[in-house]
């Protein structure tokens, strides 16, 4: 099938039109992978990282390879990895169909969508922090230059939001977007919709990640909103046009919302809300996490209270609190400057409100006390931290 696909004049012509005459081999291979693999498929991501999209696809579909590349890769892997690759091939094979790839590319052209690759200048490299689970490609309706704006605030919450939640989401998103922040969310009912509308209402930037193809407005009631986001911001998916949203794809989509944002704020969430999944991804990526408190008797805010108690989320009551979180995300490092990973680990271990003793900072960062003290001294000179009662805390942004 792989030779059929790459020899197909129709498929190559479609991808050339979509990519405006650029080298199409990697684009066609990645478009095919978006059809074969589910979002966040780490085995597919690892193969592509090791072999390149075309060579990985050749092995995944036909079991063929060039110059023993796959053998060399698997010979260094343990039995568990080899079994995972074999299972991956069993997952991808039933989806092998050249027509499905052609339809995906043609569908993107029909709705004016772009296929964005990791090698492109406009690729959002914040998503690369997901490692093997990073998207293979992105289908985008709108202007991908939008996500170059900083800071980027991911704002999520309950679909069945209360009036309080909608009000807070609109106040936060509107204030932040008016000052130049990009609002990132998922286009859903409730908090997502309130955040998107507020950002658009002040002429600010917003992008929406979908759990299905960018040609399908979901939920249907947000058809007009998503159309406006595509016109004034961007609607994004790692799934090809025609793909339907599913429960798993919503969960997988959440990791992209968390990764693109410099900070994540959960406005309102129940105890088992899917928004906690997004918060978990943000925490695992080391992104600052905020949560808006609600009434202690409100089930709609139980998830936010859980984040404050169990995830060390920062209490957010105003846009100023979010800006403080954004200051934590950037650590005062000038754009384009190299980042010392130890410095980042020390700053990640510090809270903005509660002072931490040096030994606790060392424990959280995984560095020696001596290294921590060295970094704290430099950070104090830069005005980013200050000593408080035998401990240390971040300075206000």
N, C-alpha and C positions, 0 to 999 in steps of 0.2 A: 504493500500500500504506500510506503514512503516514496518509492520511486515513481509510482503513479501520481502521487500528490505533487512532487517537485517537477515532474515532467508535464503536468497539466498546464497548458497555455491559459486556460480559463482562470485557474487559481492564481497563477502568477500575474496575470493581467489585473485581476481584482485587487491583489495586495499592492501592486505598483500604483494603481489609482489611489488607494488608501494612503500609501506612504509617499506619494508624489515623486515616483521615480527613483527613490533611494534603493540601496542594496536590499533585496527582498528576501533573501534566504533565511536570515535570522528572524525576520518579521513573520514569515510564513510558518516557520517552525514554532515560534512562540504563540502565534494565533492557534495553531493546531494543539499545542499543549493546553491552552485555555479551554479547549473543547474536551480534551481527554481527562485532565486532572481536576479534582475538586479543589476549591480554594484552600490554601495552607497545606497542600500535600508536601510534606517534608522530604519524602523519598524522591519525588519528581524534582524538587528544588535542589537536593543534593546531587542528583545525576547531572542536572543542567549546569550546576556550578562546577562540577568536575570535568564534564565533557563538552559543554556548550550545548545550546538548544537543539541544533540539527543532529549532532552525533548522538545525544541522549535520546532523541526521538527515533532515530534509526534503530537503536537497540531496543527501545521500549516497544516498537511496533513490529519490527521484523526480526529482532534478535540478532541483527547483523552489526558489524562494527568495523572500524578501520584500524589496522596496525595494532590490534590487540588492546585497544584503549580500555575497554570494559573489563577484560580479563585482568589487566594490571590494577585496575581500581578495586575489583572484588577480591583479588588475591591478598590485598592488604586489609580486607575487612573481616570481621569475625562472622561466625555462622548466623548470628542474629541479623546482621545487616544484609547478608546474602539472602536470607529468607524474606526480609522486608522488601528487597528489590524484586524478588520473584513474585511476591504478593502484589506489589505495585503493578507489575506487568499484567497480572490477572485482572486487576481493576481497570486498567486502561484499555485493554484489548477489545472489550465489548463496545466501546465507544468509537472505534476506528471506522471512520467513514469520510471519504474525501468530500462528499457533497455537504456534510455538516460544516466542514471548515469553509467551503466556498460560500455557503449560506450565511455563516457568521460574518465573514468579511463583507459580503454584499449588503447584509442588513445594517452593518455599521455605516457604510457609505450612504445608504438610503436615509438614515437619520442624521447624517452629518457628524458622526462620531470619529474620533481619532484612535489609532492604536499606538500606545506609548510604550517604549521599550526601555530597559535599564540603561542602555547605552545612549539614550537621548539626553540632550542638554536639559530638558524640562522635567526629567524624571525626578520624583520626590524622594531624595535619598534618605529621608527619615525612615522610610519603609524598609530600607536595607537592614535596619537594626533587628528585623524579624528573622534574619539569618536564612536558613533553609526554608522557612515558612513564609518568606517574603513573596509577594506576587510575582508571577512569571512575566506578566504584561498587564497593562491597564487599558481598558476601553473608556474613553472620555468624551462626553458631550459638553462643550463649553470651552473655556479658556484655561489650559493648564498652568498658565503663568500666574493664576490667582494664588496658588499655594506657595508661591515664593514670598508672599507677605509674612511678616512676623510681627508680633507673636501669633502662633496658631493655637486657638483654644478649642479643644474638643468638649462639646457640651451634650450630655445625654441624660436620659431619665425615663420615667414611666410613660407608656403609651396612654394609659387611662389616668392622665394627670388631673390634679385638682385645679381649681381656680388659683389657689395660692402658688402652685408649682408653675403654671403658665405665666403668672404675673412675674415671678422671680426670674424665670428663664428669659422672658422678654426684656426685663430691666437689665439683667447682666449682659445678654447678647447685644442689645442695642447700645449700651454704654461702651462696651468693648469694641464693637464694630465701628462705631463712630470715631473712635480714636485710632483706627487703623488695624485692629486685630482681625484675623481671619477666623470665622466661626465654622467649625467642622462638626458635622453630625450625620445622622442616618436617614433623614427624610421621612421618618415615621410620624404617626399621629402623636399628639401629646407634646412632651418637652422638645423633641426634635423639631417639630413643626413650628412651635413658638419661637425657638432660637433662630431658625432660618428666616422666618418672617420678620423678626425684629431687626436682624442684620440687613436684610433687603430694604426694610422700611427707612433706615437711616443712610441708605446708599453705600453700605459697607459690603465686605466680601464674605461669601459663604460657599462651602462645597458640601455635597452630600454623597456618601458612599451607599450604594445599593447592594442588595443581596441577590439581585437578578440582573438581567441584561439592561443596559442603559436605554434600550428602545422600549422598555416596559415600565410604565409608571406604576409603582407599587409603594404605598396603597393607592388604589384607583382614585380615592377622594383627594389625593394630593397631586393629581395630574397637572393642574394649573400651577401649583407651587413648584413642582419639579421642573416644569417648562421654564418658569421664571429663573430658577437657580441655574439651569443650563444656559440661559441667555445672559445672565449677569455674573455668574460664577462658574461652577463646574459640577456635573453629575458624573460619578466615577464608579466603575465596577471592574473586578478582575474576571468576571464571567462574560462570555460572548453574548452578542445580541441574540435574543430568542430564549435565553436561559431563564427558567422560572425560579423565583425565590423559594427557599425551603427553610425549615427550622435550623438545620445544620449550617446553611449558608448565612443565615443571620448571625449565628454565633461566630462563624469564621470572619464575617465582615467586621465584627467589632474590633478585631485585632488591628485592622487598618485605621479605624477611627482613632484608636489609642496611639498608634505609632506615628501618625501624621501630626497629631497635636503635640505642642511643646508642653502643655499641661492638659489634664482631663478634669472636668468638673461634673459631678453627678448632682443634678438639681433636685430631683425627687425620685425615690425608688422604693418599692416594696421589699420585703425581706428576701424574696426569691427573684427579684427583677433581673431581666437580662442585662440591665445596665451595670450590674455588679460584675458581669463577665467582662465588659469593657474596662471597668476599674481594675480588675485583676490583671488584664493585659498591660495596662498603664503601669501598674506597680511592678510587674515582672520586667518591664523595659526600663525601669528606673525613672519614669516620668513623674513629676510632681502631681499629686492627686488631691482634689478638693471635694468637699461635700457640703451641701446646703442643709442645715438642720431644719426640722419642722416641729410640730407639736409632739410631745412624748406620747400622746394618745392616738396619733395618726398612723394608721397602717401604711399609708402612702409614703411616709418618711422613714419607716423602720429600716430600710436598706441603707439610707444615708447615715443613720445613727450607728448602724453596724460598721460602716466604713470608718467612721470617726473613732469607734472603739477598737476594732480589730485590725484595720489596715493603716492606722496612723495617718488617716486623711486629715487635711487641714480644714478647719471650719471656715466656710465661705458665707459671708453675709452681705457682701457688696462687690462691685467691680474692682474696687481698690484691693480687696483681698486676692482677687484673681491676678491682678497686676503684680502683686507681691510674689505670688506663685510663679508668674512668668519671669520675674527677676531671678528666682531660684533656678529656673530652667536654663537661663542664659549665663548665669554665674559671672556676669560682667566681662565675658571673653569677647573681644572684638571679632566681627565677622571675618572669616577667612583665617583666623589665627589657629595655630595648632593647639590641641587641647591635651593637657597632661592628665592621663587617666587616673593617677593617684589623687590629683586635685579634685577631679570630679567625684571620686569615691568619698573623699572627706566632706565635700559639700553635700553630697547625697545623704551622708550620715547625720547631718545637722538639721535641726528643726528651725523654723522661722519664729516660733513662739516660745518654745521651751528650751532652756539651756541644757546642754549635754556635757557631762564630765569627759575629760580626755580619754579615760579608759573605755568609756562607753562608745565614744567616736571610733576608737581603735577597733573595738569589737565589731561594730556595725560595718566599718569600712574594710576590715580584713588586713589592716596595715599595722605595723609596729607603733607603739606609743611615740617613739623617737621620730618616725616619719610623719606621724600625725602632727606633732608639735612643730616640726619644720614647716609643714604646709600651712598650719594655722597662723604662724608668725607672718608668712608672706601674705596670706589672705587678709590678715588684720591691717597690714600696711596698705593694702588696696582698698580698705574700707568695706570689705565684703562680710567680715565676721567681727565680733567683738566679745571680750571676756565678760562673763556675768557670774558673780558669786562662786568662783571656783570652777565654772563650766564655760561653755562657748555656745553662741547662737549666731544665726545669720543676722546681718544688719538689714534694716528696712530697705526695700528697693528704692 
